[in-house]
């Protein structure tokens, strides 16, 4: 799929297939083509060439059927400021053909999920940006969708609003098995924490799309920092003798470990550490490896 504005190629022959029941982070610098892609996917814009499908249905040819069961928050959410969240959900529910009973039941559930129950009968015009973002996500959930498409849902939020939105998204995914989420974001640690898959684009071209672990740990090596108040020499010796450990080095008050393997291997390693009586008080990843991978791939695609 491609999108051209005059002589500018916003999306360049993008071939992206989102895995069902995944939470995919959609990454790229400003102007990479993320928002344009999401607009085409939600029928807010038309592709210059190529086709886009949701659940196997061509979005351009049959948008109503394709977007049935899809919730979206694309760009800055807009509301009628004189309406309340309850009135807004009722209006949207009627437009998409929901029954009054279903609208009422979903409204109660969504306001609870968004932690907005006490604000359900207040005018949206009085809300902060973070509160409006939560209502925007709530309206996207109104028809109990199987697919949710989000364009930078934490953009412009203060730290508290960002943390609240991240918690809502985490809880949302954990509470529903048959749910596919595609989310664009500039917050790399957010994508790393929430998503199980990642797609990166630059200049409208797809750079990578795979499981998060495979993208971050493409060489299969995980770097882990262990802090201990015990005998560091003994700790280095015992950690170095653990299965799948490639190297162990002591630096200042840290012990830096290179571990070969996947998440299961790391879990086994953590369990082994927990059973060692060597005064360990902290274990963490050494760096934001998604950020490193992102910067490497963006640099290489320039």
LOPA-377483 format. One record per residue (C-alpha): x, y, z; residue in three letters; residue number from 0. Coordinates in nm, 3 decimals, padded with zeros to 5 digits. Example, Ala and Ser with C-alpha at 12.3 -4.5 7.8 and 13.67 -1.06 7.14 Angstrom:
<rs>
u: 01.230 v: -00.450 w: 00.780 resn: Ala resi: 0 $
u: 01.367 v: -00.106 w: 00.714 resn: Ser resi: 1 $
</rs>
This chain:
<rs>
u: 00.000 v: 00.000 w: 00.000 resn: Unk resi: 0 $
u: 00.128 v: 00.348 w: -00.091 resn: Unk resi: 1 $
u: 00.014 v: 00.705 w: -00.033 resn: Unk resi: 2 $
u: 00.150 v: 00.998 w: -00.234 resn: Unk resi: 3 $
u: 00.083 v: 01.368 w: -00.180 resn: Unk resi: 4 $
u: 00.200 v: 01.544 w: -00.496 resn: Unk resi: 5 $
u: 00.569 v: 01.457 w: -00.519 resn: Unk resi: 6 $
u: 00.592 v: 01.345 w: -00.155 resn: Unk resi: 7 $
u: 00.569 v: 00.972 w: -00.082 resn: Unk resi: 8 $
u: 00.419 v: 00.941 w: 00.267 resn: Unk resi: 9 $
u: 00.377 v: 00.562 w: 00.261 resn: Unk resi: 10 $
u: 00.601 v: 00.366 w: 00.028 resn: Unk resi: 11 $
u: 00.478 v: 00.018 w: -00.071 resn: Unk resi: 12 $
u: 00.405 v: -00.077 w: 00.290 resn: Unk resi: 13 $
u: 00.328 v: -00.447 w: 00.342 resn: Unk resi: 14 $
u: 00.220 v: -00.498 w: 00.702 resn: Unk resi: 15 $
u: 00.011 v: -00.785 w: 00.840 resn: Unk resi: 16 $
u: -00.093 v: -00.749 w: 01.205 resn: Unk resi: 17 $
u: -00.111 v: -01.075 w: 01.398 resn: Unk resi: 18 $
u: -00.449 v: -01.152 w: 01.553 resn: Unk resi: 19 $
u: -00.472 v: -01.118 w: 01.934 resn: Unk resi: 20 $
u: -00.144 v: -00.926 w: 01.947 resn: Unk resi: 21 $
u: -00.059 v: -00.585 w: 02.093 resn: Unk resi: 22 $
u: 00.159 v: -00.425 w: 01.826 resn: Unk resi: 23 $
u: 00.355 v: -00.104 w: 01.878 resn: Unk resi: 24 $
u: 00.384 v: 00.104 w: 01.559 resn: Unk resi: 25 $
u: 00.704 v: 00.310 w: 01.574 resn: Unk resi: 26 $
u: 00.872 v: 00.570 w: 01.358 resn: Unk resi: 27 $
u: 00.998 v: 00.931 w: 01.372 resn: Unk resi: 28 $
u: 00.779 v: 01.230 w: 01.287 resn: Unk resi: 29 $
u: 00.685 v: 01.217 w: 00.920 resn: Unk resi: 30 $
u: 00.755 v: 00.843 w: 00.893 resn: Unk resi: 31 $
u: 00.400 v: 00.768 w: 00.775 resn: Unk resi: 32 $
u: 00.243 v: 00.626 w: 01.093 resn: Unk resi: 33 $
u: -00.063 v: 00.850 w: 01.113 resn: Unk resi: 34 $
u: -00.117 v: 00.834 w: 00.737 resn: Unk resi: 35 $
u: -00.116 v: 00.454 w: 00.756 resn: Unk resi: 36 $
u: -00.367 v: 00.451 w: 01.041 resn: Unk resi: 37 $
u: -00.594 v: 00.698 w: 00.858 resn: Unk resi: 38 $
u: -00.599 v: 00.472 w: 00.552 resn: Unk resi: 39 $
u: -00.662 v: 00.171 w: 00.772 resn: Unk resi: 40 $
u: -00.964 v: 00.344 w: 00.930 resn: Unk resi: 41 $
u: -01.095 v: 00.483 w: 00.599 resn: Unk resi: 42 $
u: -01.019 v: 00.846 w: 00.689 resn: Unk resi: 43 $
u: -00.794 v: 00.861 w: 00.384 resn: Unk resi: 44 $
u: -00.757 v: 00.664 w: 00.062 resn: Unk resi: 45 $
u: -00.445 v: 00.482 w: -00.050 resn: Unk resi: 46 $
u: -00.292 v: 00.600 w: -00.378 resn: Unk resi: 47 $
u: -00.224 v: 00.238 w: -00.465 resn: Unk resi: 48 $
u: -00.261 v: -00.100 w: -00.302 resn: Unk resi: 49 $
u: -00.529 v: -00.242 w: -00.075 resn: Unk resi: 50 $
u: -00.603 v: -00.246 w: 00.299 resn: Unk resi: 51 $
u: -00.801 v: -00.516 w: 00.480 resn: Unk resi: 52 $
u: -00.952 v: -00.554 w: 00.826 resn: Unk resi: 53 $
u: -01.056 v: -00.908 w: 00.914 resn: Unk resi: 54 $
u: -01.015 v: -00.996 w: 00.548 resn: Unk resi: 55 $
u: -01.255 v: -00.722 w: 00.428 resn: Unk resi: 56 $
u: -01.138 v: -00.448 w: 00.192 resn: Unk resi: 57 $
u: -01.164 v: -00.119 w: 00.382 resn: Unk resi: 58 $
u: -01.202 v: 00.103 w: 00.074 resn: Unk resi: 59 $
u: -01.464 v: -00.117 w: -00.094 resn: Unk resi: 60 $
u: -01.673 v: -00.206 w: 00.210 resn: Unk resi: 61 $
u: -01.580 v: 00.029 w: 00.498 resn: Unk resi: 62 $
u: -01.894 v: -00.031 w: 00.707 resn: Unk resi: 63 $
u: -01.845 v: -00.406 w: 00.722 resn: Unk resi: 64 $
u: -01.465 v: -00.381 w: 00.752 resn: Unk resi: 65 $
u: -01.483 v: -00.138 w: 01.045 resn: Unk resi: 66 $
u: -01.757 v: -00.327 w: 01.227 resn: Unk resi: 67 $
u: -01.608 v: -00.448 w: 01.553 resn: Unk resi: 68 $
u: -01.320 v: -00.199 w: 01.530 resn: Unk resi: 69 $
u: -01.258 v: 00.078 w: 01.784 resn: Unk resi: 70 $
u: -01.037 v: 00.372 w: 01.691 resn: Unk resi: 71 $
u: -00.876 v: 00.680 w: 01.842 resn: Unk resi: 72 $
u: -00.691 v: 00.857 w: 01.560 resn: Unk resi: 73 $
u: -00.539 v: 01.203 w: 01.609 resn: Unk resi: 74 $
u: -00.677 v: 01.447 w: 01.870 resn: Unk resi: 75 $
u: -01.019 v: 01.330 w: 01.995 resn: Unk resi: 76 $
u: -01.301 v: 01.582 w: 01.946 resn: Unk resi: 77 $
u: -01.626 v: 01.594 w: 02.144 resn: Unk resi: 78 $
u: -01.931 v: 01.811 w: 02.189 resn: Unk resi: 79 $
u: -01.822 v: 01.996 w: 02.501 resn: Unk resi: 80 $
u: -02.179 v: 02.050 w: 02.622 resn: Unk resi: 81 $
u: -02.243 v: 01.673 w: 02.641 resn: Unk resi: 82 $
u: -02.150 v: 01.445 w: 02.929 resn: Unk resi: 83 $
u: -01.968 v: 01.111 w: 02.880 resn: Unk resi: 84 $
u: -02.299 v: 00.928 w: 02.937 resn: Unk resi: 85 $
u: -02.471 v: 01.142 w: 02.673 resn: Unk resi: 86 $
u: -02.177 v: 01.104 w: 02.435 resn: Unk resi: 87 $
u: -02.176 v: 00.725 w: 02.464 resn: Unk resi: 88 $
u: -02.554 v: 00.717 w: 02.415 resn: Unk resi: 89 $
u: -02.524 v: 00.930 w: 02.100 resn: Unk resi: 90 $
u: -02.241 v: 00.719 w: 01.954 resn: Unk resi: 91 $
u: -02.416 v: 00.394 w: 02.048 resn: Unk resi: 92 $
u: -02.735 v: 00.501 w: 01.869 resn: Unk resi: 93 $
u: -02.537 v: 00.601 w: 01.558 resn: Unk resi: 94 $
u: -02.374 v: 00.258 w: 01.535 resn: Unk resi: 95 $
u: -02.701 v: 00.077 w: 01.599 resn: Unk resi: 96 $
u: -02.664 v: -00.048 w: 01.956 resn: Unk resi: 97 $
u: -02.972 v: -00.116 w: 02.167 resn: Unk resi: 98 $
u: -03.049 v: 00.119 w: 02.463 resn: Unk resi: 99 $
u: -02.987 v: -00.170 w: 02.703 resn: Unk resi: 100 $
u: -02.647 v: -00.248 w: 02.551 resn: Unk resi: 101 $
u: -02.547 v: 00.120 w: 02.553 resn: Unk resi: 102 $
u: -02.639 v: 00.155 w: 02.921 resn: Unk resi: 103 $
u: -02.456 v: -00.163 w: 03.024 resn: Unk resi: 104 $
u: -02.143 v: -00.076 w: 02.824 resn: Unk resi: 105 $
u: -02.141 v: 00.282 w: 02.954 resn: Unk resi: 106 $
u: -02.135 v: 00.165 w: 03.315 resn: Unk resi: 107 $
u: -01.856 v: -00.085 w: 03.244 resn: Unk resi: 108 $
u: -01.645 v: 00.155 w: 03.039 resn: Unk resi: 109 $
u: -01.667 v: 00.443 w: 03.286 resn: Unk resi: 110 $
u: -01.548 v: 00.200 w: 03.552 resn: Unk resi: 111 $
u: -01.258 v: 00.080 w: 03.334 resn: Unk resi: 112 $
u: -01.157 v: 00.439 w: 03.255 resn: Unk resi: 113 $
u: -01.185 v: 00.536 w: 03.624 resn: Unk resi: 114 $
u: -01.438 v: 00.802 w: 03.521 resn: Unk resi: 115 $
u: -01.756 v: 00.683 w: 03.697 resn: Unk resi: 116 $
u: -01.787 v: 00.996 w: 03.910 resn: Unk resi: 117 $
u: -01.747 v: 01.211 w: 03.598 resn: Unk resi: 118 $
u: -02.012 v: 01.035 w: 03.389 resn: Unk resi: 119 $
u: -02.267 v: 01.317 w: 03.423 resn: Unk resi: 120 $
u: -02.022 v: 01.612 w: 03.400 resn: Unk resi: 121 $
u: -01.977 v: 01.825 w: 03.086 resn: Unk resi: 122 $
u: -01.680 v: 01.715 w: 02.877 resn: Unk resi: 123 $
u: -01.591 v: 02.082 w: 02.820 resn: Unk resi: 124 $
u: -01.466 v: 02.093 w: 03.180 resn: Unk resi: 125 $
u: -01.233 v: 01.794 w: 03.138 resn: Unk resi: 126 $
u: -00.853 v: 01.795 w: 03.125 resn: Unk resi: 127 $
u: -00.674 v: 01.649 w: 02.825 resn: Unk resi: 128 $
u: -00.604 v: 01.327 w: 03.011 resn: Unk resi: 129 $
u: -00.970 v: 01.286 w: 03.099 resn: Unk resi: 130 $
u: -01.073 v: 01.353 w: 02.738 resn: Unk resi: 131 $
u: -00.823 v: 01.090 w: 02.622 resn: Unk resi: 132 $
u: -00.983 v: 00.837 w: 02.854 resn: Unk resi: 133 $
u: -01.329 v: 00.921 w: 02.720 resn: Unk resi: 134 $
u: -01.192 v: 00.886 w: 02.365 resn: Unk resi: 135 $
u: -01.062 v: 00.539 w: 02.447 resn: Unk resi: 136 $
u: -01.393 v: 00.462 w: 02.615 resn: Unk resi: 137 $
u: -01.596 v: 00.547 w: 02.306 resn: Unk resi: 138 $
u: -01.364 v: 00.324 w: 02.103 resn: Unk resi: 139 $
u: -01.459 v: 00.037 w: 02.336 resn: Unk resi: 140 $
u: -01.833 v: 00.101 w: 02.325 resn: Unk resi: 141 $
u: -01.918 v: -00.173 w: 02.073 resn: Unk resi: 142 $
u: -01.688 v: -00.424 w: 02.249 resn: Unk resi: 143 $
u: -01.444 v: -00.435 w: 01.954 resn: Unk resi: 144 $
u: -01.211 v: -00.718 w: 01.859 resn: Unk resi: 145 $
u: -00.965 v: -00.467 w: 01.708 resn: Unk resi: 146 $
u: -00.850 v: -00.135 w: 01.857 resn: Unk resi: 147 $
u: -00.642 v: 00.116 w: 01.659 resn: Unk resi: 148 $
u: -00.477 v: 00.394 w: 01.861 resn: Unk resi: 149 $
u: -00.273 v: 00.689 w: 01.736 resn: Unk resi: 150 $
u: -00.040 v: 00.802 w: 02.017 resn: Unk resi: 151 $
u: -00.293 v: 00.771 w: 02.302 resn: Unk resi: 152 $
u: -00.060 v: 00.931 w: 02.559 resn: Unk resi: 153 $
u: 00.052 v: 01.224 w: 02.341 resn: Unk resi: 154 $
u: 00.054 v: 01.553 w: 02.531 resn: Unk resi: 155 $
u: -00.038 v: 01.398 w: 02.866 resn: Unk resi: 156 $
u: 00.142 v: 01.486 w: 03.188 resn: Unk resi: 157 $
u: 00.328 v: 01.207 w: 03.374 resn: Unk resi: 158 $
u: 00.024 v: 01.117 w: 03.584 resn: Unk resi: 159 $
u: -00.207 v: 01.107 w: 03.281 resn: Unk resi: 160 $
u: 00.045 v: 00.898 w: 03.088 resn: Unk resi: 161 $
u: 00.077 v: 00.649 w: 03.375 resn: Unk resi: 162 $
u: -00.301 v: 00.624 w: 03.410 resn: Unk resi: 163 $
u: -00.351 v: 00.563 w: 03.037 resn: Unk resi: 164 $
u: -00.074 v: 00.302 w: 03.034 resn: Unk resi: 165 $
u: -00.237 v: 00.121 w: 03.326 resn: Unk resi: 166 $
u: -00.575 v: 00.126 w: 03.151 resn: Unk resi: 167 $
u: -00.426 v: -00.020 w: 02.833 resn: Unk resi: 168 $
u: -00.244 v: -00.290 w: 03.030 resn: Unk resi: 169 $
u: -00.560 v: -00.384 w: 03.219 resn: Unk resi: 170 $
u: -00.764 v: -00.377 w: 02.899 resn: Unk resi: 171 $
u: -00.537 v: -00.626 w: 02.725 resn: Unk resi: 172 $
u: -00.519 v: -00.855 w: 03.028 resn: Unk resi: 173 $
u: -00.897 v: -00.857 w: 03.065 resn: Unk resi: 174 $
u: -00.983 v: -00.974 w: 02.713 resn: Unk resi: 175 $
u: -00.830 v: -01.267 w: 02.527 resn: Unk resi: 176 $
u: -00.964 v: -01.202 w: 02.176 resn: Unk resi: 177 $
u: -00.835 v: -00.848 w: 02.135 resn: Unk resi: 178 $
u: -00.596 v: -00.710 w: 01.875 resn: Unk resi: 179 $
u: -00.440 v: -00.367 w: 01.940 resn: Unk resi: 180 $
u: -00.234 v: -00.158 w: 01.699 resn: Unk resi: 181 $
u: -00.086 v: 00.149 w: 01.870 resn: Unk resi: 182 $
u: 00.145 v: 00.414 w: 01.731 resn: Unk resi: 183 $
u: 00.365 v: 00.585 w: 01.988 resn: Unk resi: 184 $
u: 00.681 v: 00.789 w: 02.040 resn: Unk resi: 185 $
u: 00.721 v: 00.649 w: 02.391 resn: Unk resi: 186 $
u: 00.962 v: 00.361 w: 02.341 resn: Unk resi: 187 $
u: 00.956 v: 00.239 w: 02.703 resn: Unk resi: 188 $
u: 00.575 v: 00.244 w: 02.681 resn: Unk resi: 189 $
u: 00.578 v: 00.019 w: 02.375 resn: Unk resi: 190 $
u: 00.838 v: -00.206 w: 02.536 resn: Unk resi: 191 $
u: 00.624 v: -00.243 w: 02.851 resn: Unk resi: 192 $
u: 00.284 v: -00.289 w: 02.682 resn: Unk resi: 193 $
u: 00.339 v: -00.454 w: 02.346 resn: Unk resi: 194 $
u: 00.433 v: -00.808 w: 02.249 resn: Unk resi: 195 $
u: 00.508 v: -00.716 w: 01.886 resn: Unk resi: 196 $
u: 00.663 v: -00.412 w: 01.721 resn: Unk resi: 197 $
u: 00.665 v: -00.264 w: 01.370 resn: Unk resi: 198 $
u: 00.902 v: 00.017 w: 01.274 resn: Unk resi: 199 $
u: 00.877 v: 00.239 w: 00.967 resn: Unk resi: 200 $
u: 01.078 v: 00.529 w: 00.828 resn: Unk resi: 201 $
u: 01.017 v: 00.732 w: 00.513 resn: Unk resi: 202 $
u: 00.702 v: 00.526 w: 00.468 resn: Unk resi: 203 $
u: 00.897 v: 00.199 w: 00.441 resn: Unk resi: 204 $
u: 00.871 v: -00.096 w: 00.679 resn: Unk resi: 205 $
u: 01.201 v: -00.160 w: 00.857 resn: Unk resi: 206 $
u: 01.103 v: -00.451 w: 01.081 resn: Unk resi: 207 $
u: 00.793 v: -00.626 w: 01.212 resn: Unk resi: 208 $
u: 00.824 v: -00.914 w: 01.455 resn: Unk resi: 209 $
u: 00.783 v: -01.030 w: 01.814 resn: Unk resi: 210 $
u: 00.929 v: -00.779 w: 02.060 resn: Unk resi: 211 $
u: 01.189 v: -01.024 w: 02.187 resn: Unk resi: 212 $
u: 01.310 v: -01.110 w: 01.837 resn: Unk resi: 213 $
u: 01.350 v: -00.742 w: 01.748 resn: Unk resi: 214 $
u: 01.525 v: -00.641 w: 02.069 resn: Unk resi: 215 $
u: 01.732 v: -00.954 w: 02.119 resn: Unk resi: 216 $
u: 01.804 v: -01.038 w: 01.756 resn: Unk resi: 217 $
u: 02.140 v: -01.186 w: 01.861 resn: Unk resi: 218 $
u: 01.975 v: -01.381 w: 02.143 resn: Unk resi: 219 $
u: 02.180 v: -01.205 w: 02.411 resn: Unk resi: 220 $
u: 02.017 v: -01.038 w: 02.712 resn: Unk resi: 221 $
u: 02.213 v: -00.794 w: 02.926 resn: Unk resi: 222 $
u: 02.124 v: -00.803 w: 03.294 resn: Unk resi: 223 $
u: 02.252 v: -00.597 w: 03.587 resn: Unk resi: 224 $
u: 02.271 v: -00.762 w: 03.930 resn: Unk resi: 225 $
u: 02.339 v: -00.563 w: 04.247 resn: Unk resi: 226 $
u: 02.452 v: -00.734 w: 04.566 resn: Unk resi: 227 $
u: 02.575 v: -00.632 w: 04.910 resn: Unk resi: 228 $
u: 02.750 v: -00.965 w: 04.959 resn: Unk resi: 229 $
u: 03.087 v: -01.101 w: 04.847 resn: Unk resi: 230 $
u: 03.107 v: -00.986 w: 04.484 resn: Unk resi: 231 $
u: 03.385 v: -01.224 w: 04.390 resn: Unk resi: 232 $
u: 03.177 v: -01.518 w: 04.514 resn: Unk resi: 233 $
u: 02.870 v: -01.379 w: 04.337 resn: Unk resi: 234 $
u: 03.057 v: -01.347 w: 04.006 resn: Unk resi: 235 $
u: 03.187 v: -01.702 w: 04.041 resn: Unk resi: 236 $
u: 02.847 v: -01.855 w: 04.114 resn: Unk resi: 237 $
u: 02.658 v: -01.652 w: 03.851 resn: Unk resi: 238 $
u: 02.924 v: -01.737 w: 03.593 resn: Unk resi: 239 $
u: 02.865 v: -02.107 w: 03.657 resn: Unk resi: 240 $
u: 02.493 v: -02.072 w: 03.580 resn: Unk resi: 241 $
u: 02.355 v: -02.224 w: 03.259 resn: Unk resi: 242 $
u: 02.334 v: -01.999 w: 02.949 resn: Unk resi: 243 $
u: 02.553 v: -01.724 w: 03.101 resn: Unk resi: 244 $
u: 02.804 v: -01.601 w: 02.841 resn: Unk resi: 245 $
u: 02.997 v: -01.353 w: 03.055 resn: Unk resi: 246 $
u: 03.000 v: -01.193 w: 03.401 resn: Unk resi: 247 $
u: 03.183 v: -00.872 w: 03.489 resn: Unk resi: 248 $
u: 03.195 v: -00.672 w: 03.813 resn: Unk resi: 249 $
u: 03.194 v: -00.292 w: 03.778 resn: Unk resi: 250 $
u: 03.158 v: -00.057 w: 04.076 resn: Unk resi: 251 $
u: 02.861 v: -00.196 w: 04.272 resn: Unk resi: 252 $
u: 02.717 v: -00.384 w: 03.974 resn: Unk resi: 253 $
u: 02.758 v: -00.727 w: 03.826 resn: Unk resi: 254 $
u: 02.687 v: -00.723 w: 03.453 resn: Unk resi: 255 $
u: 02.569 v: -01.047 w: 03.300 resn: Unk resi: 256 $
u: 02.528 v: -01.150 w: 02.936 resn: Unk resi: 257 $
u: 02.271 v: -01.427 w: 02.905 resn: Unk resi: 258 $
u: 02.205 v: -01.633 w: 02.590 resn: Unk resi: 259 $
u: 01.838 v: -01.728 w: 02.544 resn: Unk resi: 260 $
u: 01.472 v: -01.627 w: 02.534 resn: Unk resi: 261 $
u: 01.223 v: -01.516 w: 02.801 resn: Unk resi: 262 $
u: 01.194 v: -01.870 w: 02.937 resn: Unk resi: 263 $
u: 01.572 v: -01.885 w: 02.979 resn: Unk resi: 264 $
u: 01.568 v: -01.548 w: 03.155 resn: Unk resi: 265 $
u: 01.290 v: -01.663 w: 03.387 resn: Unk resi: 266 $
u: 01.491 v: -01.973 w: 03.477 resn: Unk resi: 267 $
u: 01.798 v: -01.756 w: 03.537 resn: Unk resi: 268 $
u: 01.599 v: -01.525 w: 03.769 resn: Unk resi: 269 $
u: 01.472 v: -01.825 w: 03.965 resn: Unk resi: 270 $
u: 01.828 v: -01.951 w: 04.004 resn: Unk resi: 271 $
u: 01.943 v: -01.609 w: 04.126 resn: Unk resi: 272 $
u: 01.662 v: -01.597 w: 04.381 resn: Unk resi: 273 $
u: 01.785 v: -01.924 w: 04.529 resn: Unk resi: 274 $
u: 02.144 v: -01.801 w: 04.561 resn: Unk resi: 275 $
u: 02.240 v: -01.672 w: 04.904 resn: Unk resi: 276 $
u: 02.470 v: -01.395 w: 04.777 resn: Unk resi: 277 $
u: 02.297 v: -01.078 w: 04.903 resn: Unk resi: 278 $
u: 02.121 v: -00.977 w: 04.581 resn: Unk resi: 279 $
u: 01.894 v: -00.673 w: 04.624 resn: Unk resi: 280 $
u: 01.836 v: -00.565 w: 04.261 resn: Unk resi: 281 $
u: 01.811 v: -00.729 w: 03.919 resn: Unk resi: 282 $
u: 01.729 v: -00.531 w: 03.602 resn: Unk resi: 283 $
u: 01.784 v: -00.499 w: 03.228 resn: Unk resi: 284 $
u: 02.101 v: -00.296 w: 03.172 resn: Unk resi: 285 $
u: 01.962 v: -00.062 w: 02.903 resn: Unk resi: 286 $
u: 01.652 v: 00.031 w: 02.710 resn: Unk resi: 287 $
u: 01.733 v: -00.211 w: 02.430 resn: Unk resi: 288 $
u: 01.423 v: -00.120 w: 02.224 resn: Unk resi: 289 $
u: 01.550 v: 00.237 w: 02.211 resn: Unk resi: 290 $
u: 01.892 v: 00.116 w: 02.099 resn: Unk resi: 291 $
u: 01.741 v: -00.100 w: 01.825 resn: Unk resi: 292 $
u: 01.508 v: 00.180 w: 01.715 resn: Unk resi: 293 $
u: 01.790 v: 00.434 w: 01.685 resn: Unk resi: 294 $
u: 02.010 v: 00.186 w: 01.497 resn: Unk resi: 295 $
u: 01.740 v: 00.104 w: 01.243 resn: Unk resi: 296 $
u: 01.631 v: 00.465 w: 01.189 resn: Unk resi: 297 $
u: 01.995 v: 00.567 w: 01.136 resn: Unk resi: 298 $
u: 02.052 v: 00.286 w: 00.887 resn: Unk resi: 299 $
u: 01.738 v: 00.379 w: 00.687 resn: Unk resi: 300 $
u: 01.834 v: 00.745 w: 00.633 resn: Unk resi: 301 $
</rs>
